[in-house]
Amino acid sequence: MHVGSDQGMRSRKDLWQYEGSKLAFRGPVCDFSRPYVAVLGGSETFGRHVARPYPALLVERIGMQVANLGVMHAGVSLYSNERGILDTASQADVTVLQVLGAQNMSNRLYCVHPRRNDRFLTYSAALRLIYPEVDFAEINFTGHLVSRLRQASEERFSIVVEELRWAWVERMRRVIRFIRNDVHLLWLSERGIDDGSADADSLDPMFVTRSMLDELSPLVSGITEVVQPRPIRARVGVPFACDEADAPLHRMVAEALARDLSLSQRPKRKGPDLLVEAHARG
């Protein structure tokens, strides 16, 4: 993705595409010839239910452009395969990376759609051996897959969780090392990082634990933790701006990031080239 003020191309109303990527991003388009902060993340970063998501609110608090590179239903798989986005993030003053769940990510047991990471595509021979009784043909989404495997056997499901956690840490390392500036993590959830309750794995970011984040700590500049219950929305099915139920949450995130980010001059970190993931084949 090349840097320049003319690189944004409107794909449909209020959505933009940048050279080097087929993905659609929230506007307004960012002038990459001027200083900016890059923000990567999933549906919350994209701003599914609000007119002004936290990247837009952050602009007012730091006095600098913020490139909202969040993607609906994104997991770590999406960013590990989108070199153009990571190139753009590398040229920012700092990159904010939302902590995404481990379920929406290709691994050695199953494969997800490269751009809609919540869509389940194929399973591996290993997963078939673990769950011979499961009919994978009737499963289309990772959420359904995870719940089906958990219901079939809690004991065997622990094998799946162990694989997801290992793969998540490895994939996150690849993404962070490719981004050649400081990366600041954002934990945005209804549960705290240290929540050890029995139902913690059912809340996003699913299956991510403190110990997993600790493994990444040498590679990142810090982490902002925002914990807030999510409202019940009056309407669903609209890409964004369907209501303002989430608006207070986005204000909290913008204020927390503005407090925690250090935008002083810092040397660029030279990371190795991204190792594009090899998807498991069923």
N, C-alpha and C positions, 0 to 999 in steps of 0.2 A: 504494500500500500504506500503510494508516494505521498510525500508531504507537500501541501500547497493549499491555498484558499479555494482553488477551483476543483478540488477533488470530490466534492460532494455532489451526488446526483439524486434528485428526488425520485423514489421508486413508486410511492403512492402517498396519499394524503398524510402529511406529518411524519413520514418515514423516509430515511435516506440510505443510500448505498455509497460506499467508498470504493475506489479502485482497488482491485485485488481481493475483493470479498463479495459473495453473493448474498450476504446477510443484510437484513433491514434493521436500521438503528433509529432511535428517537432523535428528532431534531432538537434545537436548531443545529445546522451543520457547523462543524468546528473548523476554524482557520488554523491549519497545522503549521503555518509559517510563523505563528506567534506562540508564546509560552502557554502551556495547557497542562491540565491534570487528566490522566486517562482513568476511567472507571470501568472495570470488567465485572460481570455478574450475570445473574439469572433474571427471572421474571420481576423480582422486587427492584432490581437496578434498572431494568427497562422501564418500569413504572406502569404495570398492567392496569391498575385501578385508580390512578391519579393523573390529573392534568399536568402537574409539575412534580416529577419524582425527585429524589434527593440529589442526583447530580446537578439538576437545574437549580435547586435551592443552594447548593454548595457554591455556585458561581458568586452569588450575592455575598457570601460570608468570607470568601478568600480573595475576591477581586481578580480572579483569573478564569480563563476559559476552562470548562470541564467537558471532555469528550465522553458522552454516555455510550459506551460500547457494550452495554448489557443486551442480552438476547433472551427472548421468551423461551422458557423450558431448557435453558442451557445447563450443561454439566461440565465437568472438567474435560470431557472428551471433545467438546466443541472447540475450546480454546487450544487444546493441544494439537488440533488439526488445522487451525486458522493462523497460519504464519503471518498473513497480512495484518491481522489485528494485533498480533504480538509485536510486529515491527512498529506499528503505530504507537503502541504502549511504550515501547523502548525509547521513543523520541520525546516522550512527555517528561515533565519535571519530576513527577512521581506517579506511580500507578497504584490505584486502589483495586484490590481483588477480593470480591465477595467470596466467603467460604461457602461452597456449594456441596450438596449432598453426594454421598458415594454411590447411591443407587443408580443415578442417571449417568452412567459411564461404562464404556466398553471395558471388558476385563477378560480373564482367561475362562470364564464360565459362560458369559453371554455378551452379545453385541447390541449396541443401540444405534439409532439413526444418527448420522454424522452432524445434522443440524438441529433436529428435534430430538434432543437427548432423552426425553421422557418416553420415546417410542422404542419398544422392544422389537428387535429384528430377528436374531438367530441365537441358538444355544449351542454350546460345545458338547462334544462326546462326554466330557467329564461331568457336566451338569446332568446329562441323561443318565449316567451311571449312578449319580447321587440320588436322583429323583426319577426312577423308572416309571412310576405310576402317574406322573403329571403329564397332561396333554398340553404341550406348549403351543400347539396350533391355535388354540382358542385365546391366547394371551397377546395383547397388542401394546400394552403400556408397562413400564417398569414398576409402577405402583401396584398394579394387579399382579405382576410376577412376584414381587417381594411378599405380598400378603398371601399369595397362593403357596409359595414355598414354606413360609412360616407356619401356615395352617397344616401343611402336610407333615412336617416334623420339625419341632423346635431344635432337637439335637442335631439333625443334619443341616438345619438352617445356620447353625453356628459356623459351619464350614464356609458357607456362602458369605457370611459377614466378615469372616477372617480374610477371605480373598478380596472383598470389596475394600476393606480398610488398607490392606497392603497395596493394592493397585492405586487407590486414591493418593496415598503418600507419594508413590513413585511418579504418578502423573503430575501432581502438584509441583514436585521438584523440577520436572522438565519445564513446565510452564514458567515458573519463577526464575529459573536459571536462564531461560531464553530472554526474558525481559531485562534489558541492560540499563535499568535504573533502579531506584529503591522501590520495593513493593511493600505496600501496607495492607494487611488483611482486615476485612470487615466481617465480623460475626453478627448476623442479623437473624434473630430467632425468638421463638416463644420460650425457649429454655436457655439457661446459662451454660457456659462452656463446661463447668464442673458439675452439671446436673447428672447425678448418678441414679436417678429414679428408674423404675422398671420400664416406664413408657417413653423414656428419653429417645429411644431409637425410632419412634414413630413420628417425631417432630423434625422438621428441617433445621439444619442440614443433617439428613439421616446418616447415622452410623459414625459420624465424626466425633472424636473424643479429644480431650485435653492432651493426651499422650501423642496423638497424631499431629496436633498443632505444634507440640514441643519439638517434634522431629524437624519441623520446618523453620523453627525459630532462628537458626543461624543464617537463614537465607532471606529473612524479611526484616523490615525496619521496625515493625510493631504491629499491634492488633487493636482494633476498636471493637468493643463488645456492646451491642445494643440488644437488650432483652425486653420484649413488649408483647403482651397477648394481642392476637390479631382479631379485628372486628368481623362480625358476620355481615357479609355484603348483601345489599338489597337486590342487586342484579349481577348476573354472570354472563359470560359469553361475549363481552365487548373487549377488544384488545387493550384499551386503556381509557382513562377518563370516564369510566362508567359511573363512578361516584367518588366522594371525597372521604370515604371511611378510613382510608389509609393515610390521609394527609398528615395527621399529627405524628405518625410514625416516621414519615419521610423528613419532617422537620427535626425530629430527634436525631436521626442519622446524620443529617447535614450539620447540625450543631456539634455533634460528637466528633465527626471527621474534621471539621474546621478547628476544633480544639486540639486534636491529636496529631494532625499532619504538620510536618515541618517542611516548608517550601523554600528553605534557604538553598543556596548553591551547593551542590554535592557532586562528586565525581561520578560519571557514568560507570556502571558495573558491566564489564564485558562477560557475557555468558556464552556458553557453547551453543551451537546450532540446535534447534529443536529436533528431537528424535520423534518423528511421526509415528503414532501408535500403530501396532499391527493388530487388527481386529481378530477376535477368535472366530473360527469357522465351525459351524455346526455339522 
